[in-house]
Amino acid sequence: MKGFTRFSSTVTPSELVVFLNDMYKRFDNISEEYNIFKVEIIGDAYFGVSGAPNPCEDHADKIARAALAFIDSVEQMKLDTPALKKADVNVRIGCHSGAVVAGVVGVKDPRYHLFGKNVSEAERMESSGVPGRIQCSDAFAKEVKDLPVKQYTLVARERVEGARDQTWFIERNAGYVAERKEGKEGKGGGGAMTHHHRQMAWR
């Protein structure tokens, strides 16, 4: 999370806990709305997945919707908390699509975890991303392009050093938003592949 260290130095420990609780509650509500399974929180990183443990056909759409909602939520928090805006707090979000190995591991406090190279790729999309934007892999972009309703715009990013493939930024399709407001667009469904999981990691 960009600006988090700066912000945390300007508030008391109690105020910081209140802020984190508020932020995570907002993100949890968004995850629940879009059926995103929260895998874990590590420091200021929030890791979620769609399509696991319960398969669904529109996981790419759900991940993209949730990612945009996360961005909106942070912007609203900055309006509600001037200190956040002053510290220029923002998040990077990374999305990737691919198969994973998943299951409950451990005896003490067992947790549901994801494993495999595609988990690392989702994390890399986040770590190499840009604050305030949603970066996705080429694999995820292809899933979004196949959605029947074109509500997202994909902006090709300049090649990231070390990246194997082209990466993209996901944005709202302004034309689609305008049409929805005018009532010209019907409901759209997902067109994603089954048996694959869409992963999102933000920091």
C-alpha positions as CSV (number, residue, x, y, z in Angstrom):
1,M,0.0,0.0,0.0
2,K,1.6,3.2,-1.2
3,G,1.8,5.9,1.5
4,F,0.8,3.5,4.4
5,T,4.1,4.0,6.3
6,R,3.8,7.7,6.0
7,F,0.2,7.7,7.1
8,S,0.8,5.4,10.1
9,S,3.5,7.7,11.4
10,T,0.9,10.5,11.7
11,V,-1.7,8.6,13.8
12,T,-1.7,6.9,17.2
13,P,-1.6,3.0,17.3
14,S,-5.3,3.0,18.3
15,E,-6.3,5.2,15.4
16,L,-4.3,2.9,13.0
17,V,-6.1,-0.2,14.2
18,V,-9.4,1.6,13.7
19,F,-8.4,2.6,10.2
20,L,-7.2,-1.0,9.3
21,N,-10.4,-2.5,10.7
22,D,-12.5,-0.1,8.7
23,M,-10.5,-0.7,5.5
24,Y,-10.6,-4.5,5.8
25,K,-14.4,-4.5,6.6
26,R,-14.9,-2.5,3.4
27,F,-12.8,-5.0,1.4
28,D,-14.5,-8.0,3.0
29,N,-17.9,-6.5,2.1
30,I,-16.8,-6.1,-1.5
31,S,-15.4,-9.7,-1.5
32,E,-18.7,-11.0,-0.2
33,E,-20.7,-9.0,-2.8
34,Y,-18.7,-10.5,-5.7
35,N,-18.2,-13.9,-4.2
36,I,-14.4,-13.5,-3.8
37,F,-12.8,-15.9,-1.3
38,K,-10.4,-14.1,0.9
39,V,-7.4,-16.4,1.2
40,E,-5.3,-14.4,3.6
41,I,-4.0,-11.0,4.7
42,I,-0.3,-10.6,5.0
43,G,0.8,-7.3,6.4
44,D,-1.0,-4.8,4.2
45,A,-1.6,-7.3,1.4
46,Y,-5.0,-8.7,0.7
47,F,-5.2,-11.9,-1.3
48,G,-8.4,-13.3,-2.8
49,V,-9.6,-15.7,-5.4
50,S,-12.7,-16.4,-7.5
51,G,-13.5,-19.9,-8.8
52,A,-12.2,-21.6,-5.7
53,P,-13.2,-23.3,-3.5
54,N,-16.5,-23.1,-5.3
55,P,-16.3,-23.2,-9.1
56,C,-18.1,-20.5,-11.1
57,E,-18.1,-19.5,-14.8
58,D,-17.8,-15.8,-14.4
59,H,-14.8,-15.5,-12.1
60,A,-12.8,-13.1,-14.4
61,D,-15.8,-10.7,-14.4
62,K,-16.2,-10.9,-10.6
63,I,-12.5,-10.3,-10.0
64,A,-12.5,-7.3,-12.3
65,R,-15.6,-5.8,-10.7
66,A,-14.2,-6.4,-7.2
67,A,-10.8,-4.8,-8.2
68,L,-12.6,-1.7,-9.4
69,A,-14.7,-1.5,-6.3
70,F,-11.5,-1.8,-4.1
71,I,-10.1,1.3,-6.0
72,D,-13.4,3.2,-5.4
73,S,-13.4,2.2,-1.8
74,V,-9.9,3.6,-1.1
75,E,-10.8,6.8,-2.9
76,Q,-13.9,7.2,-0.7
77,M,-11.8,6.5,2.4
78,K,-9.5,9.3,1.4
79,L,-12.4,11.7,1.2
80,D,-13.6,10.5,4.6
81,T,-10.1,10.7,6.2
82,P,-8.1,13.8,5.2
83,A,-4.9,12.3,6.6
84,L,-5.1,9.5,4.1
85,K,-5.3,11.9,1.2
86,K,-2.4,14.0,2.6
87,A,-0.3,10.9,2.8
88,D,-1.4,9.9,-0.7
89,V,-2.4,6.4,0.4
90,N,-3.2,4.1,-2.5
91,V,-3.2,0.5,-3.5
92,R,-1.8,-1.6,-6.3
93,I,-3.9,-4.4,-7.6
94,G,-2.7,-7.4,-9.6
95,C,-4.9,-10.0,-11.4
96,H,-4.0,-13.3,-13.1
97,S,-5.9,-16.3,-14.4
98,G,-4.7,-19.9,-14.2
99,A,-5.1,-23.3,-12.5
100,V,-3.9,-23.8,-9.0
101,V,-3.6,-26.5,-6.3
102,A,-5.8,-25.6,-3.4
103,G,-6.7,-27.2,-0.1
104,V,-6.8,-26.9,3.7
105,V,-3.4,-27.4,5.3
106,G,-2.1,-27.6,8.8
107,V,-3.4,-29.0,12.1
108,K,-3.4,-25.9,14.3
109,D,-5.6,-23.2,12.9
110,P,-5.9,-25.0,9.5
111,R,-6.4,-22.6,6.6
112,Y,-7.4,-22.9,3.0
113,H,-4.4,-22.0,0.8
114,L,-3.5,-21.8,-2.9
115,F,-0.3,-23.1,-4.4
116,G,1.5,-23.1,-7.7
117,K,3.2,-20.8,-10.2
118,N,0.0,-19.0,-11.0
119,V,-0.3,-17.8,-7.4
120,S,3.2,-16.3,-7.8
121,E,2.2,-14.7,-11.1
122,A,-0.8,-12.9,-9.4
123,E,1.5,-11.6,-6.7
124,R,4.0,-10.4,-9.4
125,M,1.1,-8.5,-11.1
126,E,0.6,-6.7,-7.9
127,S,4.2,-6.0,-7.0
128,S,5.1,-4.7,-10.4
129,G,1.9,-2.6,-10.6
130,V,1.2,1.1,-10.3
131,P,-0.5,2.7,-7.3
132,G,-4.2,3.4,-8.0
133,R,-4.4,1.0,-11.0
134,I,-5.3,-2.6,-11.7
135,Q,-2.6,-4.5,-13.6
136,C,-3.4,-7.9,-15.1
137,S,-1.6,-10.6,-17.0
138,D,-2.1,-11.4,-20.6
139,A,-3.9,-14.6,-19.6
140,F,-6.4,-12.6,-17.5
141,A,-6.8,-10.0,-20.2
142,K,-7.8,-12.7,-22.7
143,E,-10.6,-13.8,-20.3
144,V,-11.8,-10.2,-20.0
145,K,-11.8,-9.8,-23.8
146,D,-14.0,-12.9,-24.1
147,L,-16.7,-11.5,-21.8
148,P,-20.0,-10.9,-23.8
149,V,-20.5,-7.5,-22.3
150,K,-17.6,-5.1,-23.0
151,Q,-17.7,-3.2,-19.7
152,Y,-13.9,-3.0,-19.3
153,T,-11.2,-1.2,-21.2
154,L,-7.8,-2.9,-21.4
155,V,-4.8,-0.5,-21.8
156,A,-1.6,-2.2,-22.9
157,R,1.3,-1.3,-20.5
158,E,4.8,-0.7,-21.6
159,R,6.7,-4.0,-21.2
160,V,7.6,-4.6,-17.6
161,E,11.2,-5.7,-17.0
162,G,11.4,-9.4,-16.5
163,A,7.8,-10.0,-17.7
164,R,7.2,-13.0,-19.9
165,D,4.1,-11.5,-21.6
166,Q,2.3,-8.3,-22.2
167,T,0.6,-6.8,-19.2
168,W,-2.5,-4.6,-19.1
169,F,-4.3,-2.1,-17.0
170,I,-8.0,-2.7,-16.5
171,E,-10.3,0.4,-16.5
172,R,-14.0,0.9,-16.7
173,N,-15.5,1.3,-20.2
174,A,-16.9,4.8,-20.1
175,G,-19.2,4.1,-23.0
176,Y,-20.7,1.0,-21.2
177,V,-21.2,3.0,-18.0
178,A,-23.0,5.7,-19.9
179,E,-25.2,3.2,-21.7
180,R,-26.1,1.5,-18.4
181,K,-27.2,4.8,-16.9
182,E,-29.4,5.4,-19.9
183,G,-30.9,1.9,-19.7
184,K,-29.6,0.8,-23.1
185,E,-27.7,-2.2,-21.9
186,G,-29.3,-5.5,-20.7
187,K,-27.8,-7.8,-18.1
188,G,-24.6,-9.5,-19.1
189,G,-23.2,-12.9,-18.1
190,G,-19.7,-14.2,-17.7
191,G,-18.0,-16.1,-20.4
192,A,-14.9,-17.4,-18.6
193,M,-13.4,-20.8,-18.7
194,T,-14.2,-23.3,-16.0
195,H,-11.6,-25.2,-14.0
196,H,-9.4,-22.1,-13.9
197,H,-9.1,-19.7,-11.0
198,R,-8.8,-16.0,-11.2
199,Q,-6.6,-14.6,-8.5
200,M,-6.3,-11.1,-7.2
201,A,-3.7,-9.6,-4.9
202,W,-3.5,-6.1,-3.8
203,R,-1.1,-4.1,-1.6
